Amino acid sequence: MASQVLTRLADTSPDKIFSMPTKGTVTEARKHLANDPKCSELSWVCVPMVAESYGWSLASAIISSIASRLTISTGKPKSVVLSDIYGQLNVHLVRANARAILSRIAPPA
């Protein structure tokens, strides 16, 4: 299933990728409510994505599209841009995981 989605995304222009409908979830709706007004002000499109340690599927296709655009605007090689993006995402995931773990630990009495 994921390979079929990625194959279709590879043949799709970046503008169409960002306008593709995704399965609606409560979390996704919250993200849209929180981010859509500011994104509209900046002429951006809010695309909520699931980011996991083990796989990205649709998210990786969108990140690759973003990296391609950044390659053009910054002049850096795409491999460097992707490395920068994934490095930042890794830091955010590690911090979020740490917060999730710490939130479950009872404070010292």
C-alpha positions in Angstrom: 0.0 0.0 0.0 2.7 2.5 1.0 4.7 1.7 -2.1 1.6 2.4 -4.3 1.2 5.8 -2.6 4.8 6.7 -3.1 4.7 5.7 -6.7 1.7 7.9 -7.3 3.4 10.7 -5.4 6.5 10.4 -7.5 4.4 11.1 -10.6 2.6 14.0 -8.9 3.6 17.6 -9.0 4.6 19.1 -5.6 1.6 21.5 -5.7 -0.8 18.6 -6.0 0.9 16.7 -3.2 0.2 19.5 -0.8 -3.5 19.7 -1.8 -4.1 16.0 -1.5 -6.8 15.1 1.0 -5.8 12.9 3.8 -7.8 10.7 6.2 -9.4 13.0 8.7 -8.6 12.4 12.4 -9.3 14.4 15.5 -5.6 15.2 15.9 -5.4 16.3 12.3 -8.4 18.6 12.8 -6.8 20.1 15.9 -3.6 20.8 13.9 -5.7 22.5 11.2 -7.6 24.6 13.7 -4.4 25.6 15.4 -2.3 26.3 12.3 -4.5 27.1 9.3 -5.0 30.8 10.2 -1.3 31.6 10.6 -0.4 29.4 7.5 -3.0 31.4 5.5 -1.4 34.7 6.6 2.0 33.4 5.3 0.5 31.9 2.1 1.4 28.4 3.4 -0.5 25.2 3.4 -0.8 23.2 6.6 -0.1 19.5 6.0 -0.3 17.5 9.2 2.0 14.5 9.0 2.7 11.5 11.2 6.4 11.2 11.9 7.7 8.0 13.5 11.1 6.5 14.1 10.4 3.5 11.9 8.8 4.9 8.8 7.5 8.0 7.1 5.8 7.0 3.8 3.8 10.1 2.8 5.8 12.4 5.0 9.0 11.4 3.3 7.6 12.2 -0.1 6.6 15.7 1.1 9.9 16.2 2.9 11.7 15.3 -0.3 9.6 17.8 -2.2 10.4 20.5 0.3 14.1 19.6 0.1 14.0 19.9 -3.7 12.6 23.5 -3.4 15.2 24.4 -0.7 18.0 23.0 -2.9 17.0 25.5 -5.6 16.6 28.5 -3.2 19.7 27.8 -1.1 22.1 26.3 -3.7 23.0 23.5 -1.3 23.0 19.9 -2.6 19.8 18.0 -1.9 21.6 15.5 0.3 22.8 18.3 2.6 19.3 19.8 2.7 17.7 16.4 3.5 20.3 15.7 6.2 19.6 19.1 7.8 15.8 18.5 7.7 16.0 14.9 9.1 18.5 16.1 11.7 16.1 18.7 13.0 13.2 16.3 12.9 15.3 13.8 14.9 15.9 16.4 17.6 12.2 17.2 17.8 11.2 13.5 18.0 13.8 12.8 20.7 12.6 15.8 22.8 8.9 14.9 22.3 9.6 11.3 23.3 11.5 12.5 26.4 8.6 14.8 27.4 6.1 11.9 26.9 8.2 9.6 29.2 8.7 12.3 31.8 5.0 13.1 31.9 4.3 9.6 33.0 6.8 9.6 35.9 5.4 10.7 39.2 7.1 13.7 40.7 9.2 13.0 43.8 7.2 13.2 47.1 
